[in-house]
Amino acid sequence: KVLYLMGKSIRSLISQGMQERVTVISSGLKGFVRNKNECAVGYRIAQEGVHLVHPHMTKRKIGVDIKDFRNCLQNEVIRLASFSSEIEKETKALSMGSFVIYLKGFETDYLKKLVVVMWKCRGDNANCLVNKADMDGMLTKLRALGYVEEEKPAEEVKEEDKPTEESKAEEKLSDAVKEEATDGDTTKDETADAVDAKAT
């Protein structure tokens, strides 16, 4: 069901029967996983080994800019119409199954290159086959490269800053007093004007 990618030295040890003497927990990176869904290819690419598989791919891989790449990093179903027109057209032309999207400009830079495995659905939708932990890691990498702004947490109002019923009542009373004081000053001014008029 799963095809693993391993180095020559590890493969040599296993071919010599190493697993008969010790327990082998992991022998390589997951490269391909058998498809359960009906599609033209029997296996899909695994995110775990995509960096090793991607350089050898000649089909079903699409280079995108930062905006389209950022659009891929979500757990929900992604509408192809949300991509740029060029990428939407390329993706729509693919048959159902896995494909690869990579960030253009960093294909040969191991520290900066970013590659994700996607799944083309039957309709005009796609899914990102990357778990949340890896997505968060990619977003952190994009922030480090200066492509994504740091998300600011919502400001929390401290309990002591929250208005209480007592403070609300005091505020209303204060407003009422201000209104009365204003009305009183107006009445005084009117009375004074009347007195001045009579005197004149």
MDAnalysis code that builds the backbone (N, CA, C; Angstrom):
import MDAnalysis as mda
import numpy as np

u = mda.Universe.empty(600, n_residues=200, atom_resindex=np.repeat(np.arange(200), 3), trajectory=True)
u.add_TopologyAttr("name", ["N", "CA", "C"] * 200)
u.add_TopologyAttr("resid", np.arange(1, 201))
u.add_TopologyAttr("resname", ["LYS", "VAL", "LEU", "TYR", "LEU", "MET", "GLY", "LYS", "SER", "ILE", "ARG", "SER", "LEU", "ILE", "SER", "GLN", "GLY", "MET", "GLN", "GLU", "ARG", "VAL", "THR", "VAL", "ILE", "SER", "SER", "GLY", "LEU", "LYS", "GLY", "PHE", "VAL", "ARG", "ASN", "LYS", "ASN", "GLU", "CYS", "ALA", "VAL", "GLY", "TYR", "ARG", "ILE", "ALA", "GLN", "GLU", "GLY", "VAL", "HIS", "LEU", "VAL", "HIS", "PRO", "HIS", "MET", "THR", "LYS", "ARG", "LYS", "ILE", "GLY", "VAL", "ASP", "ILE", "LYS", "ASP", "PHE", "ARG", "ASN", "CYS", "LEU", "GLN", "ASN", "GLU", "VAL", "ILE", "ARG", "LEU", "ALA", "SER", "PHE", "SER", "SER", "GLU", "ILE", "GLU", "LYS", "GLU", "THR", "LYS", "ALA", "LEU", "SER", "MET", "GLY", "SER", "PHE", "VAL", "ILE", "TYR", "LEU", "LYS", "GLY", "PHE", "GLU", "THR", "ASP", "TYR", "LEU", "LYS", "LYS", "LEU", "VAL", "VAL", "VAL", "MET", "TRP", "LYS", "CYS", "ARG", "GLY", "ASP", "ASN", "ALA", "ASN", "CYS", "LEU", "VAL", "ASN", "LYS", "ALA", "ASP", "MET", "ASP", "GLY", "MET", "LEU", "THR", "LYS", "LEU", "ARG", "ALA", "LEU", "GLY", "TYR", "VAL", "GLU", "GLU", "GLU", "LYS", "PRO", "ALA", "GLU", "GLU", "VAL", "LYS", "GLU", "GLU", "ASP", "LYS", "PRO", "THR", "GLU", "GLU", "SER", "LYS", "ALA", "GLU", "GLU", "LYS", "LEU", "SER", "ASP", "ALA", "VAL", "LYS", "GLU", "GLU", "ALA", "THR", "ASP", "GLY", "ASP", "THR", "THR", "LYS", "ASP", "GLU", "THR", "ALA", "ASP", "ALA", "VAL", "ASP", "ALA", "LYS", "ALA", "THR"])
u.atoms.positions = np.array([
    [0.808, -1.216, 0.000],
    [0.000, 0.000, 0.000],
    [0.844, 1.270, 0.000],
    [2.046, 1.195, 0.563],
    [2.929, 2.355, 0.654],
    [4.292, 2.009, 0.065],
    [4.822, 2.924, -0.744],
    [6.163, 2.765, -1.304],
    [7.085, 3.762, -0.611],
    [8.180, 3.227, -0.034],
    [9.116, 4.074, 0.698],
    [10.367, 4.359, -0.130],
    [10.919, 5.559, 0.085],
    [12.173, 5.950, -0.558],
    [13.283, 5.829, 0.479],
    [14.360, 5.105, 0.128],
    [15.457, 4.926, 1.078],
    [16.798, 5.021, 0.371],
    [17.828, 5.320, 1.140],
    [19.173, 5.433, 0.593],
    [19.784, 4.073, 0.298],
    [20.872, 4.071, -0.475],
    [21.524, 2.813, -0.866],
    [22.067, 2.052, 0.340],
    [22.632, 2.755, 1.313],
    [23.229, 2.091, 2.480],
    [22.162, 1.361, 3.293],
    [21.000, 2.018, 3.501],
    [19.917, 1.377, 4.252],
    [19.361, 0.190, 3.470],
    [19.201, 0.365, 2.191],
    [18.681, -0.722, 1.357],
    [19.624, -1.917, 1.385],
    [20.930, -1.636, 1.407],
    [21.920, -2.711, 1.462],
    [21.817, -3.499, 2.770],
    [21.642, -2.777, 3.884],
    [21.527, -3.441, 5.183],
    [20.279, -4.319, 5.247],
    [19.178, -3.805, 4.722],
    [17.928, -4.568, 4.759],
    [18.016, -5.785, 3.853],
    [18.672, -5.633, 2.703],
    [18.821, -6.774, 1.787],
    [19.703, -7.864, 2.378],
    [20.528, -7.500, 3.351],
    [21.389, -8.476, 4.013],
    [20.704, -9.141, 5.210],
    [19.455, -8.807, 5.433],
    [18.691, -9.455, 6.504],
    [18.793, -8.776, 7.849],
    [19.075, -7.475, 7.867],
    [19.214, -6.751, 9.126],
    [17.933, -6.825, 9.943],
    [16.780, -6.827, 9.263],
    [15.503, -6.831, 9.972],
    [15.254, -8.117, 10.740],
    [16.028, -9.159, 10.465],
    [15.882, -10.412, 11.198],
    [16.585, -10.368, 12.549],
    [17.507, -9.430, 12.689],
    [18.272, -9.330, 13.943],
    [17.817, -8.152, 14.813],
    [17.318, -7.116, 14.182],
    [16.829, -5.952, 14.927],
    [15.442, -5.584, 14.406],
    [14.719, -4.841, 15.219],
    [13.394, -4.386, 14.804],
    [13.519, -3.083, 14.020],
    [13.074, -3.106, 12.803],
    [13.139, -1.922, 11.945],
    [11.850, -1.114, 12.120],
    [11.986, 0.070, 12.673],
    [10.825, 0.930, 12.898],
    [10.547, 1.780, 11.666],
    [11.577, 2.362, 11.106],
    [11.432, 3.183, 9.912],
    [12.658, 3.000, 9.031],
    [12.413, 2.843, 7.747],
    [13.539, 2.578, 6.838],
    [13.654, 3.612, 5.724],
    [12.831, 4.625, 5.730],
    [12.909, 5.636, 4.677],
    [11.748, 6.605, 4.747],
    [11.582, 7.373, 3.684],
    [10.491, 8.345, 3.611],
    [9.350, 7.794, 2.778],
    [8.141, 8.097, 3.197],
    [6.966, 7.659, 2.455],
    [6.905, 8.427, 1.133],
    [6.991, 7.703, 0.038],
    [7.017, 8.357, -1.268],
    [5.686, 8.324, -1.997],
    [5.037, 7.153, -1.988],
    [3.766, 6.993, -2.701],
    [2.801, 6.170, -1.857],
    [1.528, 6.505, -1.967],
    [0.476, 5.796, -1.232],
    [-0.574, 5.357, -2.236],
    [-1.062, 4.124, -2.084],
    [-2.057, 3.607, -3.025],
    [-3.352, 4.401, -2.917],
    [-3.912, 4.707, -4.071],
    [-5.162, 5.459, -4.110],
    [-6.365, 4.573, -3.788],
    [-7.268, 5.102, -2.998],
    [-8.529, 4.412, -2.744],
    [-9.589, 4.889, -3.731],
    [-9.409, 6.112, -4.202],
    [-10.371, 6.672, -5.144],
    [-10.056, 6.230, -6.569],
    [-11.083, 6.234, -7.387],
    [-10.894, 5.868, -8.782],
    [-10.265, 7.034, -9.548],
    [-9.095, 6.794, -10.113],
    [-8.444, 7.809, -10.937],
    [-7.477, 7.111, -11.884],
    [-6.857, 7.891, -12.772],
    [-6.006, 7.303, -13.813],
    [-4.747, 6.651, -13.245],
    [-4.268, 7.117, -12.092],
    [-3.032, 6.597, -11.500],
    [-3.355, 5.813, -10.232],
    [-2.678, 4.697, -10.057],
    [-2.962, 3.843, -8.899],
    [-2.378, 4.347, -7.594],
    [-1.374, 5.227, -7.659],
    [-0.732, 5.747, -6.446],
    [-0.735, 7.273, -6.466],
    [-0.743, 7.835, -5.282],
    [-0.619, 9.286, -5.148],
    [0.686, 9.613, -4.446],
    [1.157, 10.818, -4.680],
    [2.409, 11.264, -4.060],
    [2.156, 11.590, -2.592],
    [3.078, 11.203, -1.728],
    [2.967, 11.511, -0.297],
    [3.758, 12.782, 0.006],
    [3.219, 13.618, 0.879],
    [3.885, 14.868, 1.239],
    [5.242, 14.617, 1.882],
    [5.365, 13.508, 2.586],
    [6.599, 13.199, 3.305],
    [7.808, 13.102, 2.371],
    [7.611, 12.582, 1.177],
    [8.738, 12.406, 0.260],
    [8.660, 13.259, -0.988],
    [7.788, 14.270, -0.979],
    [7.568, 15.056, -2.196],
    [8.826, 15.823, -2.632],
    [9.669, 16.227, -1.689],
    [10.880, 16.970, -2.053],
    [11.852, 16.110, -2.854],
    [11.798, 14.801, -2.657],
    [12.665, 13.894, -3.414],
    [12.040, 13.508, -4.748],
    [10.720, 13.451, -4.786],
    [10.020, 13.042, -6.010],
    [9.875, 14.211, -6.979],
    [9.606, 15.383, -6.440],
    [9.303, 16.565, -7.261],
    [10.336, 16.873, -8.352],
    [11.661, 16.826, -8.074],
    [12.634, 17.166, -9.123],
    [12.588, 16.239, -10.337],
    [12.070, 15.022, -10.166],
    [12.040, 14.042, -11.256],
    [10.708, 14.032, -11.996],
    [9.776, 14.866, -11.568],
    [8.452, 14.902, -12.208],
    [8.487, 15.757, -13.477],
    [7.809, 15.300, -14.492],
    [7.693, 16.060, -15.740],
    [6.250, 16.464, -16.023],
    [5.309, 15.865, -15.306],
    [3.893, 16.174, -15.473],
    [3.254, 16.373, -14.098],
    [2.077, 16.939, -14.120],
    [1.257, 17.131, -12.917],
    [1.999, 17.906, -11.823],
    [2.783, 18.893, -12.249],
    [3.376, 19.816, -11.285],
    [3.261, 21.230, -11.848],
    [2.917, 22.172, -10.966],
    [2.623, 23.538, -11.368],
    [3.376, 24.513, -10.466],
    [4.106, 25.437, -11.089],
    [4.796, 26.481, -10.336],
    [3.898, 27.685, -10.153],
    [3.829, 28.199, -8.930],
    [2.925, 29.320, -8.628],
    [3.667, 30.424, -7.885],
    [3.034, 31.609, -7.819],
    [3.606, 32.705, -7.044],
    [3.146, 32.586, -5.596],
    [3.565, 33.538, -4.780],
    [3.309, 33.443, -3.349],
    [1.819, 33.506, -3.022],
    [1.054, 34.304, -3.772],
    [-0.376, 34.436, -3.491],
    [-1.105, 33.117, -3.718],
    [-0.835, 32.455, -4.849],
    [-1.489, 31.172, -5.129],
    [-0.999, 30.080, -4.189],
    [0.289, 30.135, -3.816],
    [0.812, 29.119, -2.892],
    [0.157, 29.266, -1.525],
    [0.019, 30.507, -1.083],
    [-0.636, 30.752, 0.217],
    [-2.078, 30.262, 0.187],
    [-2.713, 30.356, -0.957],
    [-4.099, 29.921, -1.109],
    [-4.236, 28.408, -0.938],
    [-3.155, 27.679, -1.210],
    [-3.189, 26.210, -1.085],
    [-3.179, 25.752, 0.368],
    [-2.640, 26.575, 1.252],
    [-2.442, 26.158, 2.638],
    [-3.697, 26.365, 3.468],
    [-4.705, 25.573, 3.203],
    [-5.935, 25.597, 3.983],
    [-6.566, 24.210, 3.995],
    [-7.234, 23.914, 5.090],
    [-7.814, 22.589, 5.272],
    [-9.126, 22.403, 4.527],
    [-9.730, 23.484, 4.122],
    [-11.024, 23.395, 3.458],
    [-10.861, 23.107, 1.969],
    [-11.968, 22.796, 1.327],
    [-11.960, 22.577, -0.123],
    [-11.620, 23.896, -0.814],
    [-10.707, 23.841, -1.767],
    [-10.240, 25.045, -2.448],
    [-10.877, 25.113, -3.832],
    [-11.572, 26.189, -4.114],
    [-12.163, 26.375, -5.428],
    [-11.075, 26.820, -6.406],
    [-11.031, 26.185, -7.573],
    [-10.007, 26.520, -8.560],
    [-10.140, 27.975, -9.016],
    [-11.349, 28.512, -8.940],
    [-11.572, 29.900, -9.343],
    [-10.861, 30.883, -8.412],
    [-10.435, 30.434, -7.224],
    [-9.742, 31.315, -6.288],
    [-8.275, 31.512, -6.665],
    [-7.768, 30.681, -7.596],
    [-6.397, 30.849, -8.079],
    [-6.357, 31.911, -9.172],
    [-5.164, 32.315, -9.570],
    [-5.028, 33.224, -10.702],
    [-5.523, 32.512, -11.954],
    [-5.888, 33.268, -12.972],
    [-6.501, 32.684, -14.167],
    [-5.610, 31.639, -14.834],
    [-4.312, 31.878, -14.871],
    [-3.388, 30.933, -15.507],
    [-3.333, 29.615, -14.747],
    [-3.216, 29.696, -13.419],
    [-3.132, 28.487, -12.586],
    [-4.468, 27.752, -12.604],
    [-5.555, 28.494, -12.608],
    [-6.878, 27.867, -12.683],
    [-7.002, 27.042, -13.967],
    [-6.539, 27.595, -15.063],
    [-6.621, 26.904, -16.356],
    [-5.772, 25.639, -16.356],
    [-4.544, 25.725, -15.805],
    [-3.649, 24.557, -15.758],
    [-4.227, 23.454, -14.879],
    [-4.798, 23.849, -13.754],
    [-5.332, 22.862, -12.814],
    [-6.583, 22.187, -13.361],
    [-7.425, 22.956, -14.026],
    [-8.645, 22.389, -14.602],
    [-8.326, 21.340, -15.673],
    [-7.185, 21.502, -16.341],
    [-6.814, 20.579, -17.410],
    [-6.359, 19.215, -16.877],
    [-6.075, 19.128, -15.568],
    [-5.613, 17.868, -14.973],
    [-6.780, 16.920, -14.743],
    [-6.503, 15.632, -14.840],
    [-7.504, 14.632, -14.494],
    [-7.513, 14.464, -12.976],
    [-8.498, 13.773, -12.456],
    [-8.607, 13.585, -11.016],
    [-7.402, 12.808, -10.493],
    [-6.866, 13.245, -9.377],
    [-5.713, 12.580, -8.780],
    [-4.772, 13.590, -8.150],
    [-3.629, 13.124, -7.676],
    [-2.674, 14.001, -7.000],
    [-1.838, 14.786, -8.004],
    [-1.443, 15.966, -7.587],
    [-0.499, 16.772, -8.359],
    [0.291, 17.627, -7.386],
    [1.315, 18.282, -7.879],
    [2.239, 19.021, -7.010],
    [2.228, 20.497, -7.380],
    [2.213, 21.335, -6.350],
    [2.354, 22.775, -6.535],
    [3.603, 23.230, -5.775],
    [4.456, 24.005, -6.463],
    [5.681, 24.475, -5.822],
    [5.807, 25.989, -5.990],
    [6.524, 26.608, -5.073],
    [6.727, 28.054, -5.096],
    [7.838, 28.377, -6.083],
    [7.510, 29.145, -7.093],
    [8.479, 29.464, -8.144],
    [9.617, 30.339, -7.601],
    [10.823, 30.077, -8.125],
    [11.983, 30.882, -7.757],
    [12.908, 30.235, -6.753],
    [12.428, 29.185, -6.053],
    [13.250, 28.561, -5.016],
    [13.381, 27.046, -5.219],
    [13.256, 26.590, -6.469],
    [13.265, 25.153, -6.748],
    [14.573, 24.475, -6.349],
    [15.691, 25.195, -6.446],
    [17.008, 24.604, -6.161],
    [17.548, 25.002, -4.789],
    [16.828, 25.849, -4.072],
    [17.255, 26.289, -2.744],
    [16.554, 25.437, -1.695],
    [17.293, 24.521, -1.084],
    [16.683, 23.566, -0.159],
    [16.055, 24.259, 1.046],
    [16.676, 25.349, 1.524],
    [16.176, 26.023, 2.719],
    [14.913, 26.832, 2.450],
    [14.715, 27.232, 1.193],
    [13.586, 28.105, 0.886],
    [12.517, 27.456, 0.025],
    [12.822, 26.346, -0.625],
    [11.830, 25.768, -1.538],
    [10.648, 25.194, -0.752],
    [9.487, 25.355, -1.319],
    [8.250, 24.894, -0.703],
    [7.432, 24.143, -1.746],
    [7.031, 22.918, -1.390],
    [6.285, 22.059, -2.294],
    [5.142, 21.422, -1.518],
    [3.948, 21.410, -2.115],
    [2.800, 20.773, -1.472],
    [2.129, 19.801, -2.437],
    [1.584, 18.744, -1.876],
    [0.836, 17.772, -2.665],
    [-0.636, 18.153, -2.617],
    [-1.252, 18.232, -3.782],
    [-2.657, 18.593, -3.900],
    [-3.438, 17.437, -4.522],
    [-4.753, 17.492, -4.392],
    [-5.629, 16.486, -4.994],
    [-6.667, 17.193, -5.855],
    [-6.685, 16.856, -7.132],
    [-7.678, 17.414, -8.057],
    [-8.955, 16.600, -7.930],
    [-10.024, 17.264, -7.539],
    [-11.321, 16.605, -7.374],
    [-12.034, 16.482, -8.716],
    [-13.205, 15.829, -8.691],
    [-13.973, 15.655, -9.928],
    [-14.456, 16.994, -10.486],
    [-14.931, 17.858, -9.625],
    [-15.409, 19.162, -10.066],
    [-14.281, 20.173, -10.141],
    [-14.644, 21.428, -10.050],
    [-13.653, 22.506, -10.102],
    [-13.153, 22.850, -8.704],
    [-12.706, 21.819, -8.003],
    [-12.196, 21.997, -6.648],
    [-10.905, 21.200, -6.476],
    [-10.176, 21.538, -5.406],
    [-8.946, 20.815, -5.074],
    [-8.802, 20.764, -3.562],
    [-8.001, 19.818, -3.094],
    [-7.701, 19.682, -1.667],
    [-6.196, 19.674, -1.473],
    [-5.754, 20.197, -0.348],
    [-4.333, 20.155, -0.004],
    [-4.090, 18.929, 0.869],
    [-3.208, 18.021, 0.422],
    [-2.940, 16.777, 1.155],
    [-1.780, 16.957, 2.131],
    [-1.888, 17.974, 2.952],
    [-0.849, 18.296, 3.939],
    [-1.505, 18.434, 5.300],
    [-0.924, 17.816, 6.314],
    [-1.520, 17.910, 7.648],
    [-1.295, 19.300, 8.242],
    [-2.049, 19.606, 9.286],
    [-2.033, 20.955, 9.861],
    [-0.661, 21.338, 10.402],
    [0.057, 20.373, 10.996],
    [1.377, 20.673, 11.557],
    [2.339, 21.131, 10.469],
    [2.325, 20.435, 9.322],
    [3.190, 20.816, 8.206],
    [2.761, 22.151, 7.605],
    [1.443, 22.384, 7.554],
    [0.947, 23.669, 7.052],
    [1.451, 24.815, 7.926],
    [1.364, 24.632, 9.236],
    [1.831, 25.661, 10.164],
    [3.324, 25.908, 9.990],
    [4.076, 24.821, 9.738],
    [5.515, 24.951, 9.508],
    [5.814, 25.757, 8.253],
    [5.031, 25.529, 7.204],
    [5.214, 26.275, 5.955],
    [4.866, 27.744, 6.131],
    [3.795, 28.012, 6.879],
    [3.414, 29.399, 7.134],
    [4.493, 30.120, 7.935],
    [5.098, 29.412, 8.886],
    [6.199, 29.986, 9.661],
    [7.385, 30.301, 8.760],
    [7.640, 29.404, 7.819],
    [8.733, 29.614, 6.857],
    [8.453, 30.820, 5.969],
    [7.206, 30.970, 5.533],
    [6.829, 32.111, 4.704],
    [6.954, 33.424, 5.479],
    [6.624, 33.381, 6.775],
    [6.766, 34.581, 7.598],
    [8.244, 34.946, 7.752],
    [9.094, 33.923, 7.913],
    [10.530, 34.153, 8.052],
    [11.124, 34.758, 6.781],
    [10.557, 34.369, 5.628],
    [11.014, 34.912, 4.349],
    [10.400, 36.277, 4.052],
    [9.445, 36.706, 4.896],
    [8.830, 38.007, 4.724],
    [7.667, 38.044, 3.758],
    [7.103, 36.857, 3.433],
    [6.008, 36.795, 2.473],
    [4.640, 36.884, 3.140],
    [4.568, 36.518, 4.407],
    [3.299, 36.524, 5.125],
    [3.470, 37.342, 6.387],
    [2.552, 38.273, 6.619],
    [2.622, 39.096, 7.811],
    [2.249, 38.294, 9.049],
    [2.890, 38.634, 10.144],
    [2.596, 37.980, 11.418],
    [1.168, 38.293, 11.818],
    [0.416, 37.248, 12.157],
    [-0.959, 37.455, 12.567],
    [-0.997, 37.996, 13.987],
    [-1.643, 39.145, 14.132],
    [-1.723, 39.769, 15.448],
    [-2.903, 39.195, 16.223],
    [-2.654, 38.732, 17.437],
    [-3.774, 38.199, 18.231],
    [-4.755, 39.297, 18.597],
    [-6.002, 38.912, 18.680],
    [-7.036, 39.889, 19.033],
    [-6.798, 40.407, 20.435],
    [-6.946, 41.716, 20.607],
    [-6.708, 42.324, 21.911],
    [-7.799, 41.907, 22.884],
    [-7.360, 41.441, 24.028],
    [-8.302, 41.003, 25.044],
    [-8.522, 42.132, 26.049],
    [-9.756, 42.333, 26.406],
    [-10.082, 43.355, 27.391],
    [-9.934, 42.755, 28.781],
    [-9.131, 43.405, 29.590],
    [-8.923, 42.904, 30.944],
    [-10.211, 43.032, 31.752],
    [-10.342, 42.178, 32.729],
    [-11.557, 42.176, 33.548],
    [-11.773, 43.527, 34.222],
    [-10.646, 44.117, 34.708],
    [-10.794, 45.380, 35.411],
    [-11.150, 46.521, 34.458],
    [-10.875, 46.320, 33.122],
    [-11.200, 47.358, 32.154],
    [-12.635, 47.240, 31.639],
    [-13.265, 46.093, 31.880],
    [-14.617, 45.891, 31.390],
    [-15.596, 46.715, 32.226],
    [-16.522, 47.420, 31.590],
    [-17.489, 48.236, 32.356],
    [-18.427, 47.353, 33.167],
    [-18.576, 47.688, 34.447],
    [-19.480, 46.951, 35.323],
    [-20.827, 47.655, 35.325],
    [-21.840, 46.989, 35.895],
    [-23.173, 47.592, 35.988],
    [-23.121, 48.874, 36.818],
    [-22.285, 48.847, 37.860],
    [-22.170, 50.024, 38.733],
    [-21.549, 51.188, 37.969],
    [-20.491, 50.905, 37.194],
    [-19.829, 51.977, 36.465],
    [-20.737, 52.532, 35.369],
    [-21.554, 51.614, 34.736],
    [-22.501, 52.074, 33.722],
    [-23.526, 53.019, 34.329],
    [-24.029, 52.662, 35.537],
    [-25.010, 53.501, 36.218],
    [-24.410, 54.860, 36.572],
    [-23.163, 54.847, 37.054],
    [-22.480, 56.093, 37.393],
    [-22.297, 56.964, 36.157],
    [-21.995, 56.312, 35.020],
    [-21.806, 57.054, 33.784],
    [-23.109, 57.733, 33.341],
    [-24.234, 56.986, 33.448],
    [-25.533, 57.557, 33.100],
    [-25.871, 58.739, 34.004],
    [-25.600, 58.545, 35.302],
    [-25.885, 59.614, 36.264],
    [-25.039, 60.849, 35.960],
    [-23.795, 60.620, 35.609],
    [-22.891, 61.726, 35.286],
    [-23.382, 62.479, 34.061],
    [-23.855, 61.738, 33.037],
    [-24.390, 62.375, 31.824],
    [-25.631, 63.203, 32.150],
    [-26.490, 62.628, 33.028],
    [-27.707, 63.348, 33.414],
    [-27.369, 64.643, 34.145],
    [-26.387, 64.584, 35.033],
    [-25.959, 65.774, 35.784],
    [-25.411, 66.829, 34.843],
    [-24.640, 66.369, 33.838],
    [-24.074, 67.305, 32.869],
    [-25.180, 68.003, 32.087],
    [-26.216, 67.232, 31.701],
    [-27.338, 67.808, 30.949],
    [-28.070, 68.851, 31.796],
    [-28.312, 68.494, 33.082],
    [-28.990, 69.437, 33.982],
    [-28.169, 70.704, 34.149],
    [-26.852, 70.511, 34.285],
    [-25.969, 71.669, 34.468],
    [-25.986, 72.549, 33.242],
    [-26.008, 71.918, 32.082],
    [-26.059, 72.685, 30.827],
    [-27.361, 73.444, 30.702],
    [-28.501, 72.763, 31.049],
    [-29.810, 73.419, 31.004],
    [-29.877, 74.571, 31.987],
    [-29.282, 74.351, 33.163],
    [-29.274, 75.394, 34.185],
    [-28.514, 76.613, 33.733],
    [-27.368, 76.386, 33.089],
    [-26.556, 77.504, 32.600],
    [-27.304, 78.268, 31.520],
    [-28.034, 77.505, 30.671],
    [-28.805, 78.150, 29.607],
    [-29.893, 79.033, 30.177],
    [-30.598, 78.502, 31.245],
    [-31.667, 79.267, 31.911],
    [-31.112, 80.539, 32.533],
    [-29.938, 80.431, 33.177],
    [-29.300, 81.593, 33.798],
    [-28.967, 82.644, 32.757],
    [-28.439, 82.159, 31.616],
    [-28.069, 83.086, 30.551],
    [-29.298, 83.799, 30.010],
    [-30.436, 83.053, 29.848],
    [-31.664, 83.642, 29.341],
    [-32.208, 84.686, 30.305],
    [-32.150, 84.344, 31.632],
    [-32.626, 85.278, 32.661],
    [-31.799, 86.554, 32.658],
    [-30.494, 86.393, 32.536],
    [-29.600, 87.545, 32.525],
    [-29.857, 88.419, 31.315],
    [-30.120, 87.776, 30.179],
    [-30.414, 88.549, 28.954],
    [-31.714, 89.340, 29.125],
    [-32.716, 88.728, 29.776],
    [-34.009, 89.401, 29.999],
    [-33.835, 90.610, 30.902],
    [-33.031, 90.467, 31.967],
    [-32.773, 91.564, 32.914],
    [-32.080, 92.716, 32.201],
    [-31.089, 92.353, 31.380],
    [-30.339, 93.385, 30.651],
    [-31.260, 94.145, 29.707],
    [-32.197, 93.395, 29.079],
    [-33.123, 94.008, 28.143],
    [-34.026, 95.016, 28.824],
    [-34.530, 94.650, 30.030],
    [-35.418, 95.552, 30.799],
    [-34.678, 96.809, 31.223],
    [-33.418, 96.570, 31.639],
    [-32.595, 97.693, 32.104],
    [-32.344, 98.662, 30.967],
    [-32.252, 98.137, 29.784],
    [-31.980, 98.978, 28.623],
    [-33.241, 99.744, 28.212],
])
